[in-house]
Amino acid sequence: MSFKEKFEAYDWEEVKASIYSKTGNDVQKALLAQKRRLEDFKALISPAAAHFLEPMAQLSRKLTQKRFGKTMQMYIPLYLSNECTNICTYCGFSLDNKVRRKTLSKDEILREVEVIKSLGYDHVLLVTGEANQTVHTAYFKEVIQLIRPYFSQISMEVQPLEITEYEELIALGLYSVLIYQETYHKEDYKKHHPKGKKSNFNYRLETPDRLGQAGIHKMGLGVLIGLEDWRTDSFFTAAHLQYLERTYWQTRYSLSFPRLRPFSGGLEPKVEMTDRELVQLICAYRIMNEEVEISLSTRESEQFRDHCIQLGVTSISAGSKTNPGGYAVEPESLEQFEISDERSPAQIADIIRKRGYEPVWKDWDQVFVQ
């Protein structure tokens, strides 16, 4: 059985109605529960929980420090290519966005790596568009072998692959894979992905199962907030996470909360999420799951990211460029989306220390997971 079978047992509108019907009493019960269920998570993300933000934040902070201590992992994306064969309504790399495309060569990658290493990083996230003819498994294998001597951890956010392909990349040193469903609303998913391999909802939905079967050390989940009702999408993310943790229990997991950001020709969010609501969601996930890692990217504002350091987040990016060659090779190439927090890694690390936390530049050393 894959998550697809469990997913199809749910009805989107019924789940949405259930979330919006939760009361203050349901929220209180969820906060006091010794072991929380998905019904408790519904209460914590419901409109009724908005009045409980302070106790939620306090509990989230306590649980995070209990499990992760006062540390904050630092990471940075390395965009390898903006080539893509998909049409996605929300992405600057979309096939119908007529701009110059670029895929980094080995020499260009090493120039980017030199800058990233000078910033202090020992953990890198490789990112590409989805173009199977140019950025494919053979290319990924070459890149991992090329940069493996420079980093303790290598993560990827690329197109979904087959089990055997993931196994080959893991053997070369791939540590973590991020795969976002974008939205669990099947009909709206089709609207936002009208062309390309990404239009196959079920294939993408079953990618975490393939990752688990391949034996990945860590995988990241999430949705693009703004495409659909964020509460309902977040419930399905939580249900997916719960299934994966029970099925592939040796794998670690992380969550991200990307809010729809502008790009050239961009899409306006269908549903707006306020900063308070994003804090509520972060706290709800932490209260529901003490083990999951929670990541916050430079999509968010300086003030918001500074505030969230103590509320449940465990990893944060800094100094990010969302275009291939953005660090050294070609700073003006096409960005995937606009970033909001443009402060340097050193500035972010200093802010983390001032809040009594320790910036960590890599995850567990690879020797501990072999």
Secondary structure as the mmCIF struct_conf table of DSSP 4:
data_model
#
loop_
_struct_conf.conf_type_id
_struct_conf.id
_struct_conf.beg_label_comp_id
_struct_conf.beg_label_asym_id
_struct_conf.beg_label_seq_id
_struct_conf.end_label_comp_id
_struct_conf.end_label_asym_id
_struct_conf.end_label_seq_id
HELX_RH_AL_P HELX_RH_AL_P1 PHE A 3 PHE A 7
TURN_TY1_P TURN_TY1_P1 GLU A 8 ALA A 9
HELX_RH_AL_P HELX_RH_AL_P2 TRP A 12 TYR A 20
TURN_TY1_P TURN_TY1_P2 SER A 21 SER A 21
HELX_RH_AL_P HELX_RH_AL_P3 GLY A 24 LEU A 32
BEND BEND1 GLN A 34 LYS A 35
HELX_RH_AL_P HELX_RH_AL_P4 LEU A 38 ILE A 45
BEND BEND2 SER A 46 SER A 46
HELX_RH_3T_P HELX_RH_3T_P1 PRO A 47 PHE A 52
HELX_RH_AL_P HELX_RH_AL_P5 LEU A 53 PHE A 68
BEND BEND3 LYS A 70 LYS A 70
STRN STRN1 THR A 71 SER A 81
STRN STRN2 ILE A 87 ILE A 87
TURN_TY1_P TURN_TY1_P3 THR A 89 TYR A 90
TURN_TY1_P TURN_TY1_P4 GLY A 92 PHE A 93
TURN_TY1_P TURN_TY1_P5 LEU A 95 ASP A 96
BEND BEND4 ASN A 97 ASN A 97
STRN STRN3 THR A 103 THR A 103
HELX_RH_AL_P HELX_RH_AL_P6 LYS A 106 SER A 118
TURN_TY1_P TURN_TY1_P6 LEU A 119 GLY A 120
BEND BEND5 ASP A 122 ASP A 122
STRN STRN4 HIS A 123 THR A 128
TURN_TY1_P TURN_TY1_P7 ASN A 132 THR A 134
BEND BEND6 VAL A 135 HIS A 136
HELX_RH_AL_P HELX_RH_AL_P7 THR A 137 ILE A 147
HELX_RH_3T_P HELX_RH_3T_P2 ARG A 148 TYR A 150
BEND BEND7 SER A 152 SER A 152
STRN STRN5 GLN A 153 GLU A 157
BEND BEND8 GLN A 159 GLN A 159
HELX_RH_AL_P HELX_RH_AL_P8 ILE A 163 LEU A 172
TURN_TY1_P TURN_TY1_P8 GLY A 173 GLY A 173
STRN STRN6 LEU A 174 LEU A 178
STRN STRN7 GLU A 182 GLU A 182
BEND BEND9 TYR A 184 TYR A 184
HELX_RH_AL_P HELX_RH_AL_P9 LYS A 186 HIS A 192
STRN STRN8 LYS A 195 LYS A 195
BEND BEND10 GLY A 196 GLY A 196
HELX_RH_3T_P HELX_RH_3T_P3 LYS A 197 SER A 199
HELX_RH_AL_P HELX_RH_AL_P10 PHE A 201 LEU A 205
TURN_TY1_P TURN_TY1_P9 GLU A 206 GLU A 206
HELX_RH_AL_P HELX_RH_AL_P11 THR A 207 ALA A 214
TURN_TY1_P TURN_TY1_P10 GLY A 215 GLY A 215
BEND BEND11 HIS A 217 HIS A 217
STRN STRN9 LYS A 218 LEU A 221
STRN STRN10 VAL A 223 VAL A 223
STRN STRN11 ILE A 225 ILE A 225
TURN_TY1_P TURN_TY1_P11 GLY A 226 GLY A 226
BEND BEND12 LEU A 227 GLU A 228
HELX_RH_AL_P HELX_RH_AL_P12 TRP A 230 THR A 247
BEND BEND13 TYR A 248 TYR A 248
TURN_TY1_P TURN_TY1_P12 TRP A 249 GLN A 250
BEND BEND14 THR A 251 THR A 251
STRN STRN12 ARG A 252 SER A 256
HELX_LH_PP_P HELX_LH_PP_P1 PRO A 258 PRO A 258
STRN STRN13 ARG A 259 ARG A 259
HELX_LH_PP_P HELX_LH_PP_P2 LEU A 260 LEU A 260
TURN_TY1_P TURN_TY1_P13 SER A 264 GLY A 265
HELX_LH_PP_P HELX_LH_PP_P3 GLY A 266 PRO A 269
BEND BEND15 LYS A 270 VAL A 271
HELX_RH_AL_P HELX_RH_AL_P13 ASP A 275 MET A 288
BEND BEND16 GLU A 290 GLU A 291
STRN STRN14 GLU A 293 LEU A 296
TURN_TY1_P TURN_TY1_P14 THR A 298 ARG A 299
BEND BEND17 GLU A 300 GLU A 300
HELX_RH_AL_P HELX_RH_AL_P14 GLU A 302 CYS A 308
TURN_TY1_P TURN_TY1_P15 ILE A 309 GLY A 312
STRN STRN15 SER A 315 SER A 317
BEND BEND18 GLY A 319 GLY A 319
BEND BEND19 ASN A 323 ASN A 323
TURN_TY1_P TURN_TY1_P16 PRO A 324 VAL A 329
TURN_TY1_P TURN_TY1_P17 PRO A 331 GLU A 332
BEND BEND20 SER A 333 SER A 333
HELX_LH_PP_P HELX_LH_PP_P4 LEU A 334 GLU A 335
BEND BEND21 GLN A 336 PHE A 337
BEND BEND22 SER A 340 SER A 340
HELX_RH_AL_P HELX_RH_AL_P15 PRO A 345 LYS A 354
TURN_TY1_P TURN_TY1_P18 ARG A 355 GLY A 356
STRN STRN16 GLU A 358 VAL A 360
BEND BEND23 TRP A 361 TRP A 364
HELX_RH_3T_P HELX_RH_3T_P4 GLN A 366 VAL A 369
#
